Amino acid sequence: MTSPDPTGEAAAARAADRALRAAARHGAGRLAAVSACSVAAACAALAEPAVLGHTLDLLLRQDPAGARWTAWCAAVIAAEVLFDAATARLTGGVDARSTAWLRRLGLARLLRTAPHHAARHSPGELSARLTAHATTAGAVPAAVVSAAVSVLPPLGGLVALFLVDVWTALAFLAGLPLLALLLRTFARASGASVGRYQEVQLAMAGRLVEALAGARTIAAAGTADREQARVLDRLPELGAEGRRTWRIYGTTVARTSALMPLLLYVVLGVGGVRLADGALGVGGLLAAVRYAGLAAGVGAVTGRLAAVVRGRAAARRTAALFELPELTQGTRLLPAHGPGTLELRGVRVVRAGTVVLCDVDLTVPGGTTTAVVGRSGSGKTTLAAVAGRLTACDEGRVLLDGVPLDELSARELRREVGHAFERPALFGEDVAAAIAFGDVPPPDRETVRAAARAAGADAFVRRLPDGYGTPLADAPMSGGELQRLGLARAFCRAGRLLVLDDATSSLDTVTAREVERALARDVRPGTRLVVAHRISSAARADLVVWLDAGRVRATGTHAELWRDPAYRAVFGEGTEPAPEPDSRRAGREAAR
């Protein structure tokens, strides 16, 4: 296991503490109520021994006031029980609100960052950070209040013990330094162990999600046993850290549990001697023993400290999401009726220290279809993401109709720039909702069906049990059908720029051609940027951008670029270019 980076650990701890303070402020009202009820319960617990002792002395003397003080005893005990119950109920509410706030904040930051930043964490890690770890971290604000208030009865009991009898208090005080040393050792040792436990847990969760996502591949390769071993590879380490954590906790509890009774016996012995000497009454002895029990309750702080330690360690995992850089947007709008001209000026993108796009200068005329081609790893998908502001460039600017994309409002950007992907994710209760998915206002039913027809999805959707109303869970689809629904979603909300990132790769040639025809005929006119692997897609584009190792090697029509053997090699060996674009062929026929 690699040694932790002290600087990184310190930064993570500070970020976690900031998040926990913000969560506490979010539920400040309820947290204040928890504090008030906890303090009231502690005050009732501190009043109880004095009231009981005084009542006992009155009853032993057969004083008439004894009946009234007995009622006071019942009232104090009832108040303690009621305030404890209210504290427990309110604490549950505070924990739930703090957990929900941490989850909402983490999820919002995750959705507002660029995809490559989110990809730093595996799906399994993200799930664990937003579920189990957020739940544990959400308990910290109330746990801190509980730990702070839990100190009041021991401290108050010690002060009251001095007021009842100095000698019994000094006898109890003799064992406190040892108790403080035990608690300090526990806080330090358990914090490090819990942190390592959660780190290993995250790694295992990530491997498990990877295995579940690739279950068919694993089954086909016959490597189930090997994958099981890979997922559980760090299980012994997880078990060792878990046992170490509980060993530390159990050892501390055992030592404090052994120390506390000894202190009580010492107090009882000294109190008995003082009673025999007449320096202390029976009621005073009862009060002294009860106050010594409260003072001995400082050992219970161990459990509350453990909750805070676990919560802070979990908060470090969840707070990693809060540190994801946000993909910021401005407030500007695009000029009305713009043609959709896309410009990239000196765009440079660096990922993990590698230059993915280098000094890209490109102008895509409005209303045209531009194909982006290149070998695997040449930067095509990154260019598409930058063009649609799914990610930011490290240098340079991207403009749509003269307006930098980072200055557009988020709503304007997503209304005017659409995307379709190779492996689209579908959201919504049913097929129609999946096609209509996006910002408000939702499209009407006919718009949804028209988009499905344009994407070649209408026929197979109608064959589903409930057509467009079929729940997604009850609509098993092939890769090509899934892509067609992704295209329908993009067509349904097509703006002046539509980015298709290999969005027809799973379609057969005939269907892909039909989709291209519908895109030109039935979808809102605008600029198309198409990441293409098929020679036919490049041939039918008005302009081809040839990327090579992150640079624009050449631009032009497919027929012009086809003369270069290196360009032909991008698609494999060939001697003849594919058919020319429909727009140029139609123009030539019209000229005739």
KASUL-V160074 format. One record per residue. N is the residue number from 1. RES is the residue in one small letter. SS is DSSP state (2 for helix, 1 for strand, 0 for the rest). OMEGA is omega in radians with two decimals (999 if undefined). BURIAL is 1 if it has 9 or more other ideal C-beta (glycine too) atoms within 8 Angstrom, else 0. Layout:
# KASUL-V160074
{{N & RES & SS & OMEGA & BURIAL} {N & RES & SS & OMEGA & BURIAL}}
This chain:
# KASUL-V160074
{{1 & m & 0 & -3.11 & 0} {2 & t & 0 & 3.13 & 0} {3 & s & 0 & -3.10 & 0} {4 & p & 0 & 3.08 & 0} {5 & d & 0 & -3.08 & 0} {6 & p & 2 & -3.13 & 0} {7 & t & 2 & 3.12 & 0} {8 & g & 2 & 3.12 & 0} {9 & e & 2 & 3.13 & 1} {10 & a & 2 & 3.12 & 0} {11 & a & 2 & 3.12 & 0} {12 & a & 2 & 3.13 & 1} {13 & a & 2 & 3.12 & 1} {14 & r & 2 & 3.11 & 0} {15 & a & 2 & 3.12 & 1} {16 & a & 2 & 3.14 & 1} {17 & d & 2 & 3.07 & 1} {18 & r & 2 & 3.14 & 1} {19 & a & 2 & -3.14 & 1} {20 & l & 2 & 3.09 & 1} {21 & r & 2 & 3.10 & 0} {22 & a & 2 & 3.10 & 1} {23 & a & 2 & 3.11 & 1} {24 & a & 2 & 3.11 & 1} {25 & r & 2 & 3.14 & 0} {26 & h & 2 & 3.12 & 1} {27 & g & 0 & -3.02 & 1} {28 & a & 2 & -3.11 & 0} {29 & g & 2 & -3.14 & 0} {30 & r & 2 & 3.11 & 1} {31 & l & 2 & 3.08 & 1} {32 & a & 2 & 3.10 & 0} {33 & a & 2 & 3.07 & 1} {34 & v & 2 & 3.14 & 1} {35 & s & 2 & -3.11 & 1} {36 & a & 2 & 3.14 & 0} {37 & c & 2 & 3.12 & 1} {38 & s & 2 & 3.13 & 1} {39 & v & 2 & 3.12 & 1} {40 & a & 2 & 3.11 & 1} {41 & a & 2 & 3.10 & 1} {42 & a & 2 & 3.12 & 1} {43 & c & 2 & 3.10 & 1} {44 & a & 2 & 3.11 & 1} {45 & a & 2 & 3.12 & 1} {46 & l & 2 & -3.14 & 1} {47 & a & 2 & -3.01 & 1} {48 & e & 2 & -3.13 & 1} {49 & p & 2 & -3.14 & 1} {50 & a & 2 & -3.14 & 1} {51 & v & 2 & 3.11 & 1} {52 & l & 2 & -3.13 & 1} {53 & g & 2 & 3.14 & 1} {54 & h & 2 & 3.12 & 1} {55 & t & 2 & 3.13 & 1} {56 & l & 2 & 3.11 & 1} {57 & d & 2 & 3.13 & 1} {58 & l & 2 & -3.13 & 1} {59 & l & 2 & 3.12 & 1} {60 & l & 2 & 3.11 & 0} {61 & r & 0 & -3.10 & 0} {62 & q & 0 & 3.10 & 0} {63 & d & 0 & 3.14 & 0} {64 & p & 0 & -3.13 & 0} {65 & a & 0 & -3.10 & 0} {66 & g & 2 & -3.14 & 1} {67 & a & 2 & -3.13 & 0} {68 & r & 2 & 3.14 & 0} {69 & w & 2 & 3.03 & 1} {70 & t & 2 & 3.08 & 1} {71 & a & 2 & 3.08 & 0} {72 & w & 2 & 3.10 & 1} {73 & c & 2 & 3.14 & 1} {74 & a & 2 & -3.12 & 0} {75 & a & 2 & -3.13 & 0} {76 & v & 2 & 3.14 & 1} {77 & i & 2 & 3.12 & 1} {78 & a & 2 & 3.12 & 0} {79 & a & 2 & 3.13 & 1} {80 & e & 2 & -3.14 & 1} {81 & v & 2 & -3.11 & 0} {82 & l & 2 & -3.14 & 0} {83 & f & 2 & 3.07 & 1} {84 & d & 2 & 3.12 & 1} {85 & a & 2 & 3.12 & 0} {86 & a & 2 & 3.11 & 1} {87 & t & 2 & -3.14 & 1} {88 & a & 2 & -3.12 & 0} {89 & r & 2 & -3.13 & 0} {90 & l & 2 & 3.13 & 1} {91 & t & 2 & 3.08 & 1} {92 & g & 2 & 3.11 & 0} {93 & g & 2 & 3.12 & 1} {94 & v & 2 & 3.11 & 1} {95 & d & 2 & -3.12 & 1} {96 & a & 2 & -3.12 & 1} {97 & r & 2 & 3.14 & 1} {98 & s & 2 & 3.11 & 1} {99 & t & 2 & 3.14 & 1} {100 & a & 2 & -3.14 & 1} {101 & w & 2 & 3.12 & 1} {102 & l & 2 & 3.14 & 1} {103 & r & 2 & 3.13 & 1} {104 & r & 2 & -3.14 & 0} {105 & l & 2 & 3.13 & 1} {106 & g & 2 & -3.13 & 1} {107 & l & 2 & 3.13 & 1} {108 & a & 2 & -3.14 & 0} {109 & r & 2 & 3.13 & 1} {110 & l & 2 & -3.10 & 1} {111 & l & 2 & -3.12 & 0} {112 & r & 2 & 3.11 & 0} {113 & t & 1 & 3.09 & 1} {114 & a & 0 & -3.08 & 1} {115 & p & 2 & -3.10 & 1} {116 & h & 2 & 3.04 & 0} {117 & h & 2 & 3.11 & 1} {118 & a & 2 & -3.10 & 1} {119 & a & 0 & 3.06 & 0} {120 & r & 0 & -3.11 & 0} {121 & h & 0 & 3.13 & 1} {122 & s & 0 & 3.11 & 1} {123 & p & 2 & 3.12 & 1} {124 & g & 2 & 3.10 & 1} {125 & e & 2 & -3.14 & 1} {126 & l & 2 & 3.12 & 1} {127 & s & 2 & -3.14 & 1} {128 & a & 2 & -3.13 & 1} {129 & r & 2 & -3.07 & 1} {130 & l & 2 & -3.13 & 1} {131 & t & 0 & -3.04 & 1} {132 & a & 2 & -3.10 & 0} {133 & h & 2 & 3.09 & 1} {134 & a & 2 & 3.11 & 1} {135 & t & 2 & 3.13 & 1} {136 & t & 2 & 3.13 & 1} {137 & a & 2 & -3.13 & 1} {138 & g & 2 & 3.13 & 1} {139 & a & 0 & -3.04 & 1} {140 & v & 2 & -3.11 & 1} {141 & p & 2 & 3.12 & 1} {142 & a & 2 & 3.13 & 1} {143 & a & 2 & 3.10 & 1} {144 & v & 2 & 3.09 & 1} {145 & v & 2 & -3.14 & 1} {146 & s & 2 & 3.13 & 1} {147 & a & 2 & 3.14 & 1} {148 & a & 2 & -3.11 & 0} {149 & v & 2 & -3.13 & 1} {150 & s & 2 & 3.09 & 1} {151 & v & 2 & -3.08 & 1} {152 & l & 2 & 3.13 & 1} {153 & p & 2 & 3.09 & 1} {154 & p & 2 & 3.14 & 1} {155 & l & 2 & 3.10 & 1} {156 & g & 2 & 3.11 & 1} {157 & g & 2 & 3.13 & 1} {158 & l & 2 & 3.10 & 1} {159 & v & 2 & 3.13 & 0} {160 & a & 2 & 3.12 & 1} {161 & l & 2 & 3.06 & 1} {162 & f & 2 & -3.13 & 1} {163 & l & 2 & 3.14 & 0} {164 & v & 2 & -3.13 & 1} {165 & d & 0 & -3.05 & 1} {166 & v & 2 & -3.03 & 0} {167 & w & 2 & 3.08 & 0} {168 & t & 2 & 3.12 & 1} {169 & a & 2 & 3.13 & 1} {170 & l & 2 & 3.10 & 0} {171 & a & 2 & 3.12 & 1} {172 & f & 2 & -3.05 & 1} {173 & l & 2 & -3.08 & 0} {174 & a & 0 & -3.09 & 0} {175 & g & 0 & -3.07 & 1} {176 & l & 2 & 3.12 & 1} {177 & p & 2 & 3.11 & 0} {178 & l & 2 & 3.12 & 0} {179 & l & 2 & 3.13 & 1} {180 & a & 2 & 3.11 & 0} {181 & l & 2 & 3.12 & 0} {182 & l & 2 & -3.11 & 1} {183 & l & 2 & -3.13 & 1} {184 & r & 2 & 3.12 & 0} {185 & t & 2 & 3.14 & 1} {186 & f & 2 & -3.09 & 1} {187 & a & 2 & -3.11 & 1} {188 & r & 2 & -3.04 & 0} {189 & a & 2 & -3.08 & 1} {190 & s & 2 & 3.13 & 1} {191 & g & 2 & 3.14 & 1} {192 & a & 2 & -3.10 & 0} {193 & s & 2 & 3.12 & 1} {194 & v & 2 & 3.11 & 1} {195 & g & 2 & 3.13 & 1} {196 & r & 2 & 3.12 & 1} {197 & y & 2 & -3.11 & 1} {198 & q & 2 & 3.10 & 1} {199 & e & 2 & 3.12 & 1} {200 & v & 2 & 3.13 & 1} {201 & q & 2 & 3.10 & 1} {202 & l & 2 & -3.13 & 1} {203 & a & 2 & 3.13 & 1} {204 & m & 2 & 3.11 & 1} {205 & a & 2 & 3.11 & 1} {206 & g & 2 & 3.13 & 1} {207 & r & 2 & -3.13 & 1} {208 & l & 2 & 3.14 & 1} {209 & v & 2 & 3.08 & 1} {210 & e & 2 & -3.13 & 1} {211 & a & 2 & 3.13 & 1} {212 & l & 2 & 3.14 & 0} {213 & a & 2 & -3.13 & 0} {214 & g & 0 & -3.05 & 0} {215 & a & 2 & -3.12 & 0} {216 & r & 2 & 3.12 & 0} {217 & t & 2 & 3.14 & 0} {218 & i & 2 & 3.14 & 1} {219 & a & 2 & -3.12 & 0} {220 & a & 2 & -3.13 & 0} {221 & a & 2 & -3.13 & 0} {222 & g & 0 & -3.07 & 0} {223 & t & 0 & -3.10 & 0} {224 & a & 2 & -3.11 & 0} {225 & d & 2 & -3.13 & 0} {226 & r & 2 & 3.12 & 0} {227 & e & 2 & 3.09 & 1} {228 & q & 2 & 3.11 & 1} {229 & a & 2 & 3.13 & 0} {230 & r & 2 & 3.14 & 1} {231 & v & 2 & -3.06 & 1} {232 & l & 0 & -3.06 & 0} {233 & d & 0 & -3.09 & 0} {234 & r & 0 & 3.13 & 1} {235 & l & 2 & 3.08 & 0} {236 & p & 2 & 3.11 & 0} {237 & e & 2 & 3.11 & 1} {238 & l & 2 & 3.12 & 1} {239 & g & 2 & 3.14 & 0} {240 & a & 2 & 3.12 & 0} {241 & e & 2 & 3.10 & 1} {242 & g & 2 & 3.12 & 1} {243 & r & 2 & 3.12 & 0} {244 & r & 2 & 3.13 & 1} {245 & t & 2 & -3.11 & 1} {246 & w & 2 & 3.07 & 0} {247 & r & 2 & 3.09 & 0} {248 & i & 2 & -3.12 & 1} {249 & y & 2 & -3.12 & 1} {250 & g & 2 & 3.12 & 0} {251 & t & 2 & -3.14 & 0} {252 & t & 2 & 3.13 & 1} {253 & v & 2 & -3.14 & 1} {254 & a & 2 & -3.13 & 0} {255 & r & 2 & 3.12 & 1} {256 & t & 2 & 3.11 & 1} {257 & s & 2 & 3.09 & 1} {258 & a & 2 & -3.10 & 0} {259 & l & 2 & -3.05 & 1} {260 & m & 2 & 3.11 & 1} {261 & p & 2 & 3.12 & 0} {262 & l & 2 & 3.11 & 1} {263 & l & 2 & 3.13 & 1} {264 & l & 2 & 3.11 & 1} {265 & y & 2 & 3.11 & 0} {266 & v & 2 & 3.12 & 1} {267 & v & 2 & -3.14 & 1} {268 & l & 2 & 3.13 & 1} {269 & g & 2 & 3.13 & 1} {270 & v & 2 & 3.11 & 1} {271 & g & 2 & 3.11 & 1} {272 & g & 2 & 3.09 & 1} {273 & v & 2 & 3.14 & 0} {274 & r & 2 & 3.08 & 1} {275 & l & 2 & 3.13 & 1} {276 & a & 2 & 3.14 & 0} {277 & d & 0 & -3.13 & 0} {278 & g & 0 & -3.13 & 0} {279 & a & 0 & -3.08 & 0} {280 & l & 0 & 3.13 & 1} {281 & g & 0 & 3.13 & 0} {282 & v & 2 & 3.11 & 1} {283 & g & 2 & 3.11 & 1} {284 & g & 2 & 3.11 & 1} {285 & l & 2 & 3.10 & 1} {286 & l & 2 & 3.14 & 1} {287 & a & 2 & -3.13 & 1} {288 & a & 2 & 3.13 & 1} {289 & v & 2 & 3.13 & 1} {290 & r & 2 & 3.11 & 1} {291 & y & 2 & 3.07 & 1} {292 & a & 2 & 3.08 & 1} {293 & g & 2 & 3.09 & 1} {294 & l & 2 & 3.12 & 1} {295 & a & 2 & 3.10 & 1} {296 & a & 2 & 3.13 & 1} {297 & g & 2 & 3.07 & 1} {298 & v & 2 & 3.07 & 1} {299 & g & 2 & 3.12 & 1} {300 & a & 2 & 3.10 & 0} {301 & v & 2 & 3.14 & 1} {302 & t & 2 & -3.13 & 1} {303 & g & 2 & -3.14 & 0} {304 & r & 2 & 3.05 & 1} {305 & l & 2 & 3.12 & 1} {306 & a & 2 & 3.12 & 1} {307 & a & 2 & 3.12 & 1} {308 & v & 2 & -3.14 & 1} {309 & v & 2 & 3.12 & 1} {310 & r & 2 & -3.12 & 1} {311 & g & 2 & 3.13 & 1} {312 & r & 2 & 3.10 & 1} {313 & a & 2 & 3.11 & 1} {314 & a & 2 & 3.13 & 1} {315 & a & 2 & 3.09 & 1} {316 & r & 2 & 3.13 & 1} {317 & r & 2 & -3.12 & 1} {318 & t & 2 & -3.08 & 1} {319 & a & 2 & 3.09 & 1} {320 & a & 2 & 3.11 & 1} {321 & l & 2 & -3.12 & 1} {322 & f & 2 & -3.11 & 1} {323 & e & 0 & 3.10 & 0} {324 & l & 0 & -3.12 & 1} {325 & p & 0 & -3.12 & 0} {326 & e & 1 & 3.06 & 0} {327 & l & 0 & -2.97 & 1} {328 & t & 0 & 3.08 & 0} {329 & q & 0 & 3.14 & 1} {330 & g & 0 & -3.08 & 1} {331 & t & 0 & -3.04 & 0} {332 & r & 1 & 3.06 & 1} {333 & l & 0 & 3.08 & 0} {334 & l & 0 & 3.07 & 1} {335 & p & 0 & -3.10 & 0} {336 & a & 0 & 3.05 & 0} {337 & h & 0 & 3.08 & 0} {338 & g & 0 & -3.08 & 1} {339 & p & 0 & -3.10 & 1} {340 & g & 0 & 3.11 & 1} {341 & t & 0 & -3.11 & 1} {342 & l & 1 & 3.14 & 1} {343 & e & 1 & 2.99 & 1} {344 & l & 1 & -3.07 & 1} {345 & r & 1 & 3.08 & 1} {346 & g & 1 & -3.06 & 1} {347 & v & 1 & 3.10 & 1} {348 & r & 1 & -3.13 & 1} {349 & v & 1 & 3.14 & 1} {350 & v & 1 & 3.12 & 0} {351 & r & 1 & 3.13 & 0} {352 & a & 0 & 3.10 & 0} {353 & g & 0 & -3.14 & 0} {354 & t & 1 & 3.11 & 0} {355 & v & 1 & -3.11 & 0} {356 & v & 1 & 3.03 & 1} {357 & l & 1 & -3.04 & 1} {358 & c & 1 & 3.01 & 0} {359 & d & 1 & -3.13 & 0} {360 & v & 1 & 3.02 & 1} {361 & d & 1 & -3.01 & 1} {362 & l & 1 & 3.02 & 1} {363 & t & 1 & 3.10 & 0} {364 & v & 1 & -3.11 & 1} {365 & p & 0 & 3.14 & 1} {366 & g & 0 & 3.09 & 1} {367 & g & 0 & -3.12 & 0} {368 & t & 0 & 3.04 & 1} {369 & t & 1 & -3.12 & 1} {370 & t & 1 & 3.10 & 1} {371 & a & 1 & 3.08 & 1} {372 & v & 1 & -3.08 & 1} {373 & v & 1 & 3.13 & 1} {374 & g & 0 & 3.12 & 1} {375 & r & 0 & 3.10 & 0} {376 & s & 0 & 3.14 & 0} {377 & g & 0 & -3.11 & 0} {378 & s & 0 & 3.09 & 1} {379 & g & 0 & -3.08 & 1} {380 & k & 2 & -3.11 & 1} {381 & t & 2 & 3.09 & 1} {382 & t & 2 & 3.09 & 1} {383 & l & 2 & 3.12 & 1} {384 & a & 2 & -3.14 & 1} {385 & a & 2 & 3.11 & 1} {386 & v & 2 & -3.11 & 1} {387 & a & 2 & 3.14 & 1} {388 & g & 0 & 3.11 & 1} {389 & r & 0 & 2.94 & 1} {390 & l & 0 & 3.05 & 1} {391 & t & 0 & -3.12 & 1} {392 & a & 0 & 3.05 & 0} {393 & c & 0 & -3.13 & 1} {394 & d & 0 & 3.05 & 0} {395 & e & 1 & 3.10 & 0} {396 & g & 1 & -3.11 & 1} {397 & r & 1 & 3.06 & 1} {398 & v & 1 & -3.06 & 1} {399 & l & 1 & 3.04 & 1} {400 & l & 1 & -3.06 & 1} {401 & d & 0 & 3.06 & 1} {402 & g & 0 & -3.12 & 0} {403 & v & 1 & 3.08 & 1} {404 & p & 1 & -3.09 & 1} {405 & l & 2 & -3.11 & 1} {406 & d & 2 & 3.10 & 1} {407 & e & 2 & 3.10 & 1} {408 & l & 1 & 3.01 & 1} {409 & s & 0 & -3.11 & 1} {410 & a & 2 & -3.12 & 0} {411 & r & 2 & 3.12 & 0} {412 & e & 2 & -3.13 & 1} {413 & l & 2 & -3.06 & 1} {414 & r & 2 & 3.07 & 1} {415 & r & 2 & -3.04 & 1} {416 & e & 2 & 3.14 & 1} {417 & v & 1 & 3.14 & 1} {418 & g & 1 & -3.11 & 1} {419 & h & 1 & 2.92 & 1} {420 & a & 1 & -2.97 & 1} {421 & f & 0 & 3.13 & 1} {422 & e & 0 & 3.13 & 1} {423 & r & 0 & -3.08 & 0} {424 & p & 0 & 3.01 & 1} {425 & a & 0 & -3.09 & 0} {426 & l & 0 & 3.14 & 1} {427 & f & 0 & 3.13 & 0} {428 & g & 0 & -3.10 & 1} {429 & e & 0 & -3.10 & 0} {430 & d & 1 & -3.06 & 1} {431 & v & 2 & -3.14 & 1} {432 & a & 2 & 3.13 & 1} {433 & a & 2 & 3.12 & 1} {434 & a & 2 & 3.11 & 1} {435 & i & 2 & -3.10 & 1} {436 & a & 2 & -3.04 & 1} {437 & f & 0 & 3.12 & 1} {438 & g & 0 & -3.11 & 0} {439 & d & 0 & 3.11 & 0} {440 & v & 0 & -0.02 & 0} {441 & p & 0 & -3.13 & 0} {442 & p & 0 & 3.10 & 0} {443 & p & 0 & 3.14 & 1} {444 & d & 0 & -3.04 & 0} {445 & r & 2 & -3.09 & 0} {446 & e & 2 & 3.08 & 0} {447 & t & 2 & 3.11 & 1} {448 & v & 2 & -3.11 & 1} {449 & r & 2 & 3.09 & 1} {450 & a & 2 & 3.10 & 1} {451 & a & 2 & 3.11 & 1} {452 & a & 2 & 3.11 & 1} {453 & r & 2 & 3.13 & 1} {454 & a & 2 & -3.12 & 1} {455 & a & 0 & -3.14 & 1} {456 & g & 0 & -3.08 & 1} {457 & a & 0 & -3.01 & 1} {458 & d & 2 & -3.06 & 1} {459 & a & 2 & -3.09 & 0} {460 & f & 2 & 3.09 & 1} {461 & v & 2 & 3.13 & 1} {462 & r & 2 & 3.13 & 0} {463 & r & 0 & 3.10 & 0} {464 & l & 0 & -3.06 & 1} {465 & p & 0 & -3.13 & 0} {466 & d & 0 & 3.12 & 1} {467 & g & 2 & -3.12 & 1} {468 & y & 2 & 3.11 & 1} {469 & g & 2 & -3.14 & 0} {470 & t & 0 & 3.08 & 1} {471 & p & 1 & -3.12 & 0} {472 & l & 2 & -3.13 & 1} {473 & a & 2 & -3.12 & 0} {474 & d & 2 & -3.09 & 1} {475 & a & 0 & 3.10 & 1} {476 & p & 0 & -3.05 & 0} {477 & m & 0 & 3.02 & 0} {478 & s & 0 & 3.12 & 0} {479 & g & 2 & 3.13 & 0} {480 & g & 2 & 3.12 & 1} {481 & e & 2 & 3.10 & 1} {482 & l & 2 & 3.11 & 1} {483 & q & 2 & -3.14 & 1} {484 & r & 2 & 3.07 & 1} {485 & l & 2 & 3.06 & 1} {486 & g & 2 & 3.08 & 1} {487 & l & 2 & 3.11 & 1} {488 & a & 2 & 3.10 & 1} {489 & r & 2 & 3.12 & 1} {490 & a & 2 & 3.14 & 1} {491 & f & 2 & -3.09 & 1} {492 & c & 2 & -3.11 & 1} {493 & r & 0 & -3.11 & 1} {494 & a & 0 & 3.07 & 1} {495 & g & 0 & -3.11 & 1} {496 & r & 0 & 3.05 & 1} {497 & l & 1 & 3.11 & 1} {498 & l & 1 & -3.11 & 1} {499 & v & 1 & 3.14 & 1} {500 & l & 1 & -3.10 & 1} {501 & d & 1 & 3.14 & 1} {502 & d & 0 & -2.97 & 1} {503 & a & 0 & 3.11 & 1} {504 & t & 0 & -3.04 & 1} {505 & s & 0 & -3.11 & 0} {506 & s & 0 & 3.14 & 1} {507 & l & 0 & 3.05 & 1} {508 & d & 0 & -3.03 & 0} {509 & t & 2 & -3.10 & 0} {510 & v & 2 & 3.14 & 0} {511 & t & 2 & 3.12 & 1} {512 & a & 2 & 3.12 & 1} {513 & r & 2 & 3.11 & 1} {514 & e & 2 & 3.12 & 1} {515 & v & 2 & 3.12 & 1} {516 & e & 2 & 3.10 & 1} {517 & r & 2 & -3.13 & 1} {518 & a & 2 & 3.12 & 1} {519 & l & 2 & 3.14 & 1} {520 & a & 2 & -2.99 & 1} {521 & r & 2 & -2.93 & 0} {522 & d & 0 & -3.11 & 0} {523 & v & 0 & -3.12 & 1} {524 & r & 0 & 3.13 & 0} {525 & p & 0 & 3.13 & 0} {526 & g & 0 & -3.13 & 1} {527 & t & 1 & 3.13 & 1} {528 & r & 1 & 3.02 & 1} {529 & l & 1 & -2.98 & 1} {530 & v & 1 & 2.97 & 1} {531 & v & 1 & -2.96 & 1} {532 & a & 0 & 2.98 & 1} {533 & h & 0 & 3.13 & 0} {534 & r & 0 & 3.11 & 1} {535 & i & 2 & -3.13 & 1} {536 & s & 2 & 3.14 & 1} {537 & s & 2 & 3.11 & 1} {538 & a & 2 & -3.08 & 1} {539 & a & 2 & -3.09 & 1} {540 & r & 2 & 3.12 & 1} {541 & a & 0 & 3.08 & 1} {542 & d & 0 & -3.11 & 1} {543 & l & 1 & 3.09 & 1} {544 & v & 1 & 3.05 & 1} {545 & v & 1 & -3.08 & 1} {546 & w & 1 & 3.12 & 1} {547 & l & 1 & 3.10 & 1} {548 & d & 1 & 3.12 & 1} {549 & a & 0 & 3.05 & 0} {550 & g & 0 & 3.13 & 1} {551 & r & 1 & 3.04 & 1} {552 & v & 1 & -3.11 & 1} {553 & r & 1 & 3.13 & 0} {554 & a & 1 & 3.00 & 0} {555 & t & 1 & 3.14 & 0} {556 & g & 1 & 3.06 & 0} {557 & t & 0 & 3.14 & 1} {558 & h & 2 & -3.12 & 1} {559 & a & 2 & 3.14 & 0} {560 & e & 2 & -3.10 & 0} {561 & l & 2 & -3.07 & 1} {562 & w & 0 & 3.13 & 1} {563 & r & 0 & -3.12 & 0} {564 & d & 0 & -3.13 & 0} {565 & p & 2 & 3.14 & 0} {566 & a & 2 & 3.08 & 0} {567 & y & 2 & 3.12 & 1} {568 & r & 2 & -3.13 & 1} {569 & a & 2 & 3.09 & 0} {570 & v & 2 & -3.11 & 1} {571 & f & 0 & -3.01 & 0} {572 & g & 0 & -3.09 & 0} {573 & e & 0 & 3.09 & 0} {574 & g & 0 & -3.12 & 0} {575 & t & 0 & -3.08 & 0} {576 & e & 0 & 3.05 & 0} {577 & p & 0 & 3.09 & 1} {578 & a & 0 & -3.10 & 1} {579 & p & 0 & -3.12 & 0} {580 & e & 0 & -3.10 & 1} {581 & p & 0 & 3.13 & 1} {582 & d & 2 & -3.07 & 0} {583 & s & 2 & -3.13 & 0} {584 & r & 2 & 3.12 & 1} {585 & r & 2 & 3.13 & 1} {586 & a & 2 & 3.13 & 0} {587 & g & 2 & -3.14 & 0} {588 & r & 2 & 3.13 & 0} {589 & e & 2 & 3.12 & 0} {590 & a & 2 & -3.14 & 0} {591 & a & 2 & 3.10 & 0} {592 & r & 0 & 999 & 0}}
